[in-house]
Amino acid sequence: VCLTCCSRESMVRINQICHRNGIKFFSGDVFGFHGYMFADLGHHEFVEEKPKVSKGSSGMEDGPEAKRARRDPAETTMVKK
């Protein structure tokens, strides 16, 4: 349900009905340069892109620096949440 140009009381009442029935709810409005947007998605899944973490090399390097995980900003992985 998408709602705009309504009173706060109407938005709260309709959102409560949608939330009880597992229906996604969006509300928003714009007032000149200012505005707002509200979304009640209930329980939902999404995917987040994160930098891939690679383990330290197993070469001749030794010590804590060689064992520390390294991030490669060029490589990413998708994480489902």
C-alpha distance (Angstrom), angle and dihedral (degrees) to the residues before:
residue distance angle dihedral
V1 . . .
C2 3.82 . .
L3 3.79 117.8 .
T4 3.82 133.2 -176.3
C5 3.83 138.9 159.7
C6 3.82 93.5 30.0
S7 3.76 134.7 127.0
R8 3.79 118.9 -97.3
E9 3.81 90.8 -113.0
S10 3.82 91.7 54.8
M11 3.81 92.1 48.1
V12 3.82 92.6 50.2
R13 3.81 92.7 47.3
I14 3.82 94.2 47.9
N15 3.82 91.8 44.4
Q16 3.81 90.6 52.8
I17 3.81 90.7 51.9
C18 3.82 91.2 48.3
H19 3.82 92.6 46.0
R20 3.83 92.6 51.7
N21 3.82 90.5 51.4
G22 3.82 97.4 43.8
I23 3.82 93.7 -111.6
K24 3.81 119.0 145.8
F25 3.81 113.7 -118.7
F26 3.81 130.6 -157.5
S27 3.78 126.5 -178.3
G28 3.78 132.2 174.8
D29 3.76 147.1 146.0
V30 3.81 140.2 -178.1
F31 3.79 127.6 -135.5
G32 3.82 108.3 -172.9
F33 3.80 106.5 -69.2
H34 3.82 93.4 -6.9
G35 3.76 131.7 69.4
Y36 3.76 145.4 145.4
M37 3.79 140.4 -137.0
F38 3.80 127.4 -162.4
A39 3.80 127.4 -173.0
D40 3.80 127.2 -173.4
L41 3.78 104.2 -171.5
G42 3.79 96.2 164.0
H43 3.80 111.7 -153.2
H44 3.80 109.4 -6.7
E45 3.80 140.5 152.5
F46 3.78 126.4 -127.3
V47 3.80 139.3 172.4
E48 3.81 123.8 -120.4
E49 3.80 124.7 -164.0
K50 3.81 113.6 -135.3
P51 3.82 133.8 176.7
K52 3.79 112.0 -94.2
V53 3.81 114.2 -111.7
S54 3.79 115.9 -143.8
K55 3.79 124.1 -163.4
G56 3.78 122.0 -118.4
S57 3.79 117.6 -84.9
S58 3.78 119.9 -93.1
G59 3.80 92.9 -140.9
M60 3.80 129.2 109.9
E61 3.81 93.8 -59.9
D62 3.78 114.8 111.4
G63 3.78 135.9 -174.8
P64 3.80 135.3 51.6
E65 3.84 94.8 -55.0
A66 3.83 91.4 60.4
K67 3.82 92.3 50.5
R68 3.82 96.1 47.9
A69 3.83 116.0 107.2
R70 3.80 114.2 -112.3
R71 3.80 128.5 -148.0
D72 3.75 120.8 -140.5
P73 3.84 109.0 -159.7
A74 3.82 90.3 -163.1
E75 3.83 91.8 62.4
T76 3.79 121.1 60.3
T77 3.76 136.8 178.9
M78 3.82 130.3 -154.0
V79 3.82 116.5 -121.6
K80 3.82 119.7 -163.0
K81 3.81 113.8 -143.0
